[in-house]
Amino acid sequence: MASVNIDGASIIRASATSGKDKGKENGDEIVVRQKLVQMQNGCICCTLRSDLLTEVAHLVWAEQKFHHVLIESSGISEPQQVAETFTTELTEAMIDADGMETDEMEVFQKVAKLGGLKTIATIDTMVTVIDAFRFFAEFDTAEFLQDRYGKDEVPEEDQPTISDLFADHIEFANVIIINKIDAVDKNTLGRVRAYVKTLNPTAKILEAKYSKVDVREILNTGKFNFAEAITGPRWLRSLHEMTIMDVHDKKRVAPKPETVEYGIGSFVYRSRRPFDPMKLYKALEGRFILLQDEFVEDAEGEDDSGDEEMSEDVSTDTEQNRPEPMDPQLILENKKACPYFQGLHRSKGIFWLATRPQQVGSWSTAGAMLTLGSEMPWFCTLGVGDWAADEETMKAIRSDFEGEWGDRRQELVFIDEKLNVDGLTELMHSCLISRADMRKWERVMRTKDLGEEEKGEKLQEMWDDSFRSEWGNPEDGDEQERHHGLSHAR
């Protein structure tokens, strides 16, 4: 990540002292000349993706003698974006970008013509190494990458939180090495193993001291599948097998935790009524560091999505009316003291706000960090022709429809230690609008002489939308992109 490549310097020194390595092949002595390719001042998930693609292509075409290439990216690189380097789409997109040198462009064009880097070098395995000693500390932190590593080390465009990135690494891997097992007691190791298994139920889990594992466990496994990896965390795929609490019929299925021994469980909260924004905000306030997608328009109504800066709390309120941000450490303490959220390490799903009837709310927590935003409109607000889905996907979309309001719903999955299902369910239930208010909401939505924007304005007059951040208009599609920064509402 930094301008000084410490690992590279160490390898150069080692190479200089050892000179040439000798080996045996078919009984004859051969000389292996060492060449070090250094990539620095950036990271593989952004500025160095072109370097990575170029060097891998050179290794394949020029050297023609390697069976495996092991890429050890920085721990603060995002694994999915590293994997995307091998896709056809990324190669074609980077060819269209400005600033590429002639030699590099020739490599890219050749790789693109072949169908992407994956046609000459496939990803075999994605491996994540976990520090067992610091495992829970990485979830119980309020730090962003720049907080820990500094602005000189972390590019402005790389702004995930430590806990979010930590979860991404675990969830994207095929093989997970739990390291430093000698630094923790048996109970802590069991808890770490149980959480890893819950967050990634299909990964192969290895335990190690000093990261020593059999190389055959991580090479030539054939485990990685990009199409499967990008469909989302594997624990979300067992959504329908988890505990279900439906606020309409109140039927509940007993939880099926990954391990009863350590009390780690998961459950799904579902409802077909929207949340009252103020009630939901009050339930979360002071217990999570709230991060929200920010949608910014310039004076002419065009989006400002090229600006990647983090900005504080987007609000129509005046500066003097805004409350002072709460100390992140106090928020961590509040979360630990809360009977509903104290053991919550991960949650994800979609939610429905009464004031935003067109937009799917996206919800994701990692530790005390809660990220909210909107990725798309509800399918029921679009014509079927705009779904852009195959037959199987269309069937899955339609299965989420129910009654007059289509696929609008709450569907939140929680992974928790010593899960308080009843308490968490009641808390979520208390944030819904009442049945009487639901009838008022329905009257507005059924008013034929109101456009969708006018309906939204009417609903915002009826309920205070406390989340402040604008999600943009989903009907605008590609014309308006969401700002990738996050606003802080602490």
C-alpha positions, 0 to 999 in steps of 0.5 A: 500500500505504501510508497516504501515496499518493505516486503519487496526490500526484504526479498531483494536483500535475501536475493542479493545474499543468496545469489542464484538458487540451484535446483535439480530437474531430470537429474540435471543441475539448473539455475533459477534466476530470481526476478522481483516485480514490485507493485506499490503506491496503490493497491490491487483493488484500485490503482494497481489492477492494471499492473497485476494484469500485465505482470500475470500476462507476462509470466504466462507468455514470457516465462512459460514455466510456472504452474502456480502464481501466488498473489499476496495482496495487502490485508486492506485490499478488497478480495472481490476486486482482486478477483475482478482483475481476471474478468473480461469486463474489467479488461475491456473497461480499463482499455477504455480508460485514459492514461495507459502506456503503449506497451501496457495497452498492447498487453491489455488488447491481447488479453481482451482479444483472448477473452480476459485474463481468466483464459490464460490464468484462472483463479484457483483458490482465495485464501484468507488468514485470520489472527485468532488473537485479534478476531473479536477486536476487529469486529469491535472497532469504530475505525476506518482504514485511514484511522488505523493506517493514515492518509499517506498509506490509504488512498482516498478512494479506499474507505471501508471500515476495518470491520466491514473489510474483515467480514468481506475477507472471511465471506469471500474466501474458499480456504480460511486459515485461523492463525496464532491458535497458540495465542488464545485459549480453547474457548476463544478458539472455539468461538472464533471457529464457530463464527468463521463457520457461520459467516462462511459455511462452505469454506475449508477451515485450517488452524495454524501456528506461524501460518504453517500449513500444507501447501497442498491445502491452498494450491490446485484446489479448484475451489474458486468459482467467481460466478458463485462468489459474487452472489453474496455471502454464503451464509445468506444462501441459507436464509430460508433455513434460519429462524423465521419470525413473521409479524403477521402470523407469528409463526416461529421456527426454532433456531438452528445455530452452527454450533450450540456449544458456543451459542452462535445463532442466526435468524431472519426478521420478516414483515410486510409493513414498513418501518416508521423512520423515526422509530427505527432511528431511535432504536439504532441511535447511539448503538451503531455508528450509522453510515449512509450512502450519500446522493449528491446533485450539483446546481444543474441537477447532475450527479456529483458521483465522481467526488469520492470524499467522505462527508459528514451528515447530509441533512436539510437541517441547519448546522446549528440544529444538528446534534454533536456526533457521539464519541465512537467509543461511547457507541461501542460501549452502548452496543455492548450494554444493549441486550438486543445488540451486544452479541451481534457481529454481522447482519445483512438484508433489505428494509422498507421505510414508510417514507421511501415507497419506491426504494429498497433499503440495503442494510449491513452491519459488521460489528458496530458499523451499520451501513444503510443505503439503496441499491435499486427500486422495488421490482413491483415499481418496475415493468416486468420488461425492466427486470432484465432477468432470466426465467429462473430469476424471474421466478425467484423475484415473483416468489417475493411478491405478496398482495397489493404491495408486491415485493416490499418487505423487511428481510433482515438476517442477524448472526449473533452470540447468545441470540435474543430472538424474542427481544430483537424481534420485539424491538424490530416489531416496535419500529413498524408503523401501526396497523392504523397508520398502515391504512393511512399509508395505503390511502396515499399510495392508492391516490390516483391523481398523485405522481410517485414523487408527490406520494413520497412528499406526502408520506414524508409530511406524515412521518419524519424521515430521520435518516437524512441521507438522500438515496437518489431517485431509482427511476433515473437509472444510469443517468444518476449514480449514487455518491460512493462516499458515506455520511456519518450520522452518529 
